[in-house]
């Protein structure tokens, strides 16, 4: 059975004007969303995750019609307009009116109901959200934060929309109340046959309910994951393994293999081994790791030990650890991967380093004579702060020229 799309976003670009202050040179049009495309289907719970400033709220406002300055297409296939639950319930409720009036207003706009019918439906909805009909006569300032958010949710769903956009619906609430509001949203989805677009900076707690996760960064969608592709577990070791697997994915077609037992991604090419390996640190449920890019040559290490008549097969200067690389030579950054957003950021940053820096570096080892000439003329190996790079370059040249001459 073919799924029915409720929302199709096609090549959406959104903008806003900045400047025009006393000291500014006039208004400038700044782009927020860049070529954003995705679909949300009937019955789906789509999670949109991104850090602050990534464009999540801009996207949500465009979907519900509060933002008009965009190009591309927003196609809604619903009988009623989508409704929205905002982050701050107090600012989204009219403080001058009672809760009963606030909940009746969407029904008045929709039309087709008598005053008695509207009041009856308001009472039923107050029961559904766990407040009761007596709250109809209260005003927003008389309610707690969690109660106000329940009212805001009720106001969004009372007229029977098919699609609900929830923009950080629990981030302004106490931790003890957040789980209750999430449970309410999910129970209403089942009862009212709703589809949800959940927006958050951290959707780890929503992974069981979301059928799709879309990751937004700097106005660009950097990943779409269906439920089958979600991390299989939330234990620190499982998160670490999942992160390594994601980093390895684009390298598999290039001949690399991921070895879970050794925490590395490696490829043997001639006398060299190129690898990316990760040192995890798991404490108090938080998972971090350090990434290393490395060129080694066990063949050279073995050959050198035979030449010297020793059983030692490891040589830290020209043997099994020729070059240990990071994007910064003086330290090894530690990557956080405990939350979904941190994990996606780390995967993107490391993958970018691999493509932009490590792979071009590794490519220079494909022609050893030319490599030796390059090292002799301009130096070669970066390493941690304080390392004797000239000595390292000199010993590398001597060792590998001798190896080539004796082959």
Secondary structure, DSSP 8 states (H G I E B T S, - for coil): ----EEEEEEEEEEEEEEE-SSSSSSEEEEEEEEEEEEEEETT-EEEEE--TTSSHHHHHHHHTTS---EEEEEEE--SS--EEE-S-HHHHS-TTSBHHHHHHHHHHHH----HHHHHHHHHHHHHHTTS-GGGGG-BGGGS-HHHHHHHHHHHHHTT--SEEEEESTTTTS-HHHHHHHHHHHHHHHHHHT-EEEEEES--GGGTTT-SEEEEEETTEEEEEEEGGGS-S--SHHHHHHHHHHHHHHHHHTTT-EEEGGGTEEEEEETTEEEEEEEEEEEETTEEEEEEEEEEE-HHHHHHHHHHHT-S----TTTSS-SEEE-SSSS---EEE-SSHHHHHHHHHHHHHHIIIIIHHHHHGGGSHHHHHHHHHHH-----STT--HHHHHHHHHHHHHHHHHH-
